[in-house]
Amino acid sequence: MFDPALADRVRRSPTAFTRNRTLTLPRMAALMMSGMCASVQAELDALFGALDKRGGQTRAVSAQAFSKARRGLSADLFDLARAHLISLAQPHIESMRWNGLRLVAADGSRLRVSTRRGHELRADHYVFALFLPGPELTLHAALHSADGAERQMLFEALDVLQPCTDLLLLDRGFIGNAMVATLTQREIAFCMRVDTHNWKCVTDFTRSGEAERIVTLQAPCEQDARDYELARTPSTVRLIRDVTPSGRVRVLMTSLLDGQRYPAASFGALYHQRWRIEEAFKRLKHRLRLEAVTGLDYLALQQDLGAKILADNLCTLLSDLDVSRDNVCASRPNRVYARGVLKPILGACLLRVRHCLEGLASLLALIHQNRCRIQPARSYPRPPRKAKPHCHLAYKFA
């Protein structure tokens, strides 16, 4: 944030953040990366209060000044910061591979950010993300229009993945010959859940009672091959029968054909890790109140998405510092508690305020003492679909 070259890259106008002002670019970025959930003025007063050793609330700038200053800040700043944070956390990520592969879950979620009358039940935007279930970090996120298809969103994000080293976990919304052919020809391993009504070979496999079967899918149609620049060649995949603890049968399709190296019995737990991206969306939308946008334009939504994902990644990494592998397997950080403890000083720590950095170690010790124990094979049946317990309109809480 203090790099002049970075400031030149993220300015939206040549004169933005060039004069000596109270609300500098590092302070703007630190404020937004701390995860703004209250009113803008309350967040500003809390940040400048944390910069002062006396603490409390300090009125230094107004919410109007923040709204004016953010127009000169590109949302690319938070994408660059997230990529830099991921590179710094690479040793932590490498330690959580599955059979040598980095797990990446992909999914989309609807956002309701409009407060206009008559729009409370309509999605305004989609956010599509690539998530690392092991270290619990968001690798990539992008905004899309509400009428877009999740498969197309994934096609646009495939360049983020690493061929031969990533294993993509997908739900049923991404199935299709074109998707399978694309991942196979790009040498991106995958594990996806499939339905019986999409492929005849899946129907036959479900009725056979077999535990696994290797099948060959038809080549993508001529139109898909032209649109996605694919070779019209058949794809060989492996079907695996997975029975949940409740007795429900799921069919998983994977490009990992080696039954010795990748046993069929391990794919149930593997696919279950995809659920961590659903928990990440819940944190962003409920705990960090992503739908309560801090501005009135599309730029504010882009900035809030990038900043709050970065805040979630920062809290995740700080919660897992200096934790042994045995403890990681037996427990999980209490992310609600961690966020509540870190929120008051996170912005000041990003600004390298000494008294906040000195108190960070004691807060991390408290976070490590309040981990949630994991009970193996414990599960709860998913309740029937009903109205969500929160209001659709995205009002901020002061």
N, C-alpha and C positions, 0 to 999 in steps of 0.2 A: 504493500500500500504506500510505502514511502519512496518507491522507486520513481524518479522523474520520467523514465522511459515508459513505464506502465501508465502513468498519468497521461502521457501524450497519446497512448493507444486507446484509452477509454473516454477521452473527452469527445463530446458530441459537437462542440464548437471550439474554435481556436482560443477564445477568451475565457472559457469556463475554467474555474479554479486557478486562475493565474494571479489574482490579487490577494493581498494579505487580509483574509477574512477569518472570523471566528469559526465558521462552519467550513472547514477545509475538506479536501477530498478524503484523506485518511479518516477523519472523524465521521464523515458521511458514510463511508464504507463500514467502519466499525459499528456504528449505530445500527445499520441495516443487517449486518452479519450477526448481531446479538440476538436476532429473532424478535422483531417488533410485534407485540400483541395488544398493547394498550393504545390509547390515543397518541397521536404523533407528539403533541406537546408534553405529555407525561413521559414518553420515552426520551425526548430531548432533555428534559429536566433531570431525569434519572442518570443519563450519561454524563452530563456536566457535573452532577453531584458526585458521581464516582470519580471523576477526574480530580476533584478537590478532596483532600485528606479528611475534611470534616464530614463528608458524606451528605446524605439527605438529598433534597431536591434543590437544584440551582437553576434559576431562570437566566439563561445566557443568550439564547436565540429563540425566535418564534417559529411556530409551525408553518407560517406563511413563507419564512425564509428557507425552511427545509424544502417546501414544495417548489420554490423557485430554483433552488440549487440542484435538485435532482434532475431537472430537465437537461442539464449539461453532462450528466453521467450516463454512460452506456451500460446496459445490462451485461455486456461482454466481460466487464470486470469480474463478476461473480463466476462466470464460466471459467475464466482464466485462473481465478483463485481456487476453484474446485479441482481443476486439473493439477494445479501445483500441490494442493493438499493430498490428492491421491498419489502423486509421485513420492511425496514425503512418507506416506503410509505404506509404501510398497512392501517393505519387509514384513509388516503386520499382515498384509494381504496374502503374501506368498506363503505364510505359515498356515493358512486356512484353505489350502487346495484340496480337492476331492480327487483322489487317484491321479494326482499330477495336473488336474485341470482346474481352471478358475471358474467358479460358478457365477453365472450372470442371469438374473431373472428379469424378464421384460413384461411390462403391463402398462395400461393406460387408466386414467381416472378422470371422471367428469368434474368440472369446476362450475359452481354457481356463484358468480361474482356480481351479477346484476341486481340492483335494488329497485328496478322499475316495476310498477304495478302490472300484474299479469305475466311476469316472467319468473316468478319464484319457483316454478316447477321445471324450468327449462335450463339445460346446460348451456353456458355461454362459451366455454372452451374445454379442450381436452389437454391434459398434461400426460406426456408419455415419458417413461423413465426406464433406464437400465440400472439394476440394483445388484450389489454384491451381497448375497445372503450371509456368507461367513463373517466377514468383518462388519457387516451392517452399514455399508456406505453406498450412497447414490453415485453411480459412475457417470450418468448422463441424464439430462432432462430437457424437454423441449415442449413448447406450447403449440397447439394445433387448433384448427377450427372445430366447432362442436359437431359438424356433419361429416367429419373425416372418418376413415376406417383405420382400425388399429393395425391391420396388416401393412397398410401403406406407411404408417408411422414407423413400424419396425424396419421396413425396407430402407427408409431414409436414415436410420440410425445404425445400419449394419457396419459402416466404416469405422465405428468406434470399437467394434469387437476385434479380437486378435485371432486369426486363423490358427488352427491346430492346438491352441492352448486354452481356448474358452469353451465352456459347456453352457449352452443357452437353455434355460428352463421356461417353457411356455404353457399357457393354459389353452383351452379349446378355441379361443377366438382367433388363433393364428394358423389354423390348419389349411391345407390346400397343396396341390401338386406343385404349384409355382413356388410356394414358400419352402417346401422340402427340397426341391431342385436347387433353389438359390443357396440355401445353407449347405447343401452337399457339395455344390460346385465351388463355393467359397471356402470349403474345408472348415466350416464352423460346426462343431458337434452340438447336438441338441437332444432334448428330452421333452416331449410335449404330450399332453393328454388329448386323445382323439375320441370321437363319437362313432357309433356304428353306422349312422346314416350318411357318412361322408365317403367311405370306401367300402366296396364289397368285400375286400380282403379282411377288413377289420370285423365285419359281420360274421364272416366264416370263422375267423379266429375266435371270436367270442363264443360261438356255438360249439366249437370243437372241444373246449375244456382244457386245452393245452396251456402250459405255463409260459411258453415263449415260442415265437416262430419268426423266421426271416422271410420277408416277402419282397417282391419287386413292384414298385408303383409305375404307373404309366408316365410317359414323358409329358411335360407341360404342353398345353395347346400352343398353336402357332402364334396367337395374339399375345399370350403371356410371355412366350419366348422372345418375341420382338420388343415388348414393352420393357422387360427386365434384363434384356441382353443375355439370355440363357441358351445353352445348347439343348436341343430336343433329344435328350437321352433319358432312359428310365433311371429311377433311383432305388437303391436297395436299402431297406430299413429293417429294423427289428421290432416286433410287437411283443409286449410284456404284459402279462395279466397281474394286476395288483389288487389285493383284497384288503380293504380297510378294516380296522378293529370292529366297526359296526357291521361288517359283512357285505358292504357294498363293493361291487366289482368295477374297477377302472382299467382302461386299456391305455398303456403308454407306448409311444412310438419314439424310437431313438436311432441315431446313426452309429452308435457304439455297438458293433456287431460281435466283438470278442466276448464270448460268454465266460471264458476263464478269467480274464482280467476284470470284466464288469459283470458280476453275477446278477441274475435277474432279481434275486431276493433283496438287493440293495437299492433298487430303483424306487421303491415305495417311500423310503425315508428321503431319498434324493429329491423326488418330486415335491415332497412336503416342504422342503426348504423354500420353494417358490412363494409360500405364504408370507415370508418376511417382507416382500415388497408391498403386500396389502397392509401390513402393520406400519410400514414407512409412510404410505399415503395417509393412514389414519393419524399418525403423529403430525404430519404437515397440515392436514385439514382441520383437526380438532385441537391439538395441543398448541401448534404454532399458528393456527387460524389463517391459513393461506387464503381462504375465500374472503376474508375481511381485508381487502386490499387497502393499502395506506394512501392511495391516490385515486384519481378519477380517470386516468387514461391507460392505454395499453402498455406504455412504457413502465408505469408503476407496477402493473401486474408482472411484467417480465423481470423487473428488479426484485420484487417480492419473492417470486419463485426462486430465482437464483440465490438470493440472500438467505432465505429460510432453509433451503436445501443445504447450503453451506453451514448454517448454524446447527442443523441436525447432525451433519457429518462431524463438526467440531466437538459437539457434546458426546457423540459416540466414541470418538478417539480418546477424549479426555477421560471418559468413563472406563475405558479398557486399558489405561496405562498401568504398567507394572503388575499385571494380573497373570498368574501362572496358568499354563494350559489346562491343568487339572481343574482349577477353579472356574475357568471359562466353560469347560464341558459340564460342570455341575451347577452353574448358576449363570444368570444374565443380569446386566446392569438394570437398575430401576431407572429408566430413562425419564420418567416424570419427575422423580426426585432430583436426578442429576440436572435436568434443565432448570428446575426451580432454584437450585443452589448456585448454578453457574450464571444464570441470567443477569443478576445485578452487577457482576464484575467482568463479564465476557468482553463487552465492548472496550472497557478500559484496559484489559489485558492485551487485546489486539493492538491498542495504542501504546503498549509498553510502559504503562504507568507502574512505577516501582512498588508502591504500597499494595496495589492489587495483585501484582505478580508474587509478592512475598506471602500473601494470604491464600494463594491458589493451592499450595501443597496441602494445607489443612483441610480445604474443601474437598480435594480429591480423596483424602483419607476417609472423609465422611461418606463420599459416594461409594467407595469400595466396601464400606461396612454395611451398606444398604443395598445389597444385591438380591435379586429374586432367585430362589432356588428352583431348579428344573427337576421335575419328577418324571422319570422315564415312563414312556407308554401311557402317559396321562392325556386324555383328550375329552373334549366336550362336544356333544352333538350340535351342529349348526342350527340355530332357531329358524323357524319358517320366515320367509321374506315378509317384512312389514315396514312400516314407516320408520325412518331413521329418527333417533332420539334428539336430533338437533334441528333447529329451524333452518329452512332453506335460505332465507335472506341472510346475507353476510354482514351483520352489524358488529361493530367493534365494541369490546368491553373496556371501559376506562379503568 
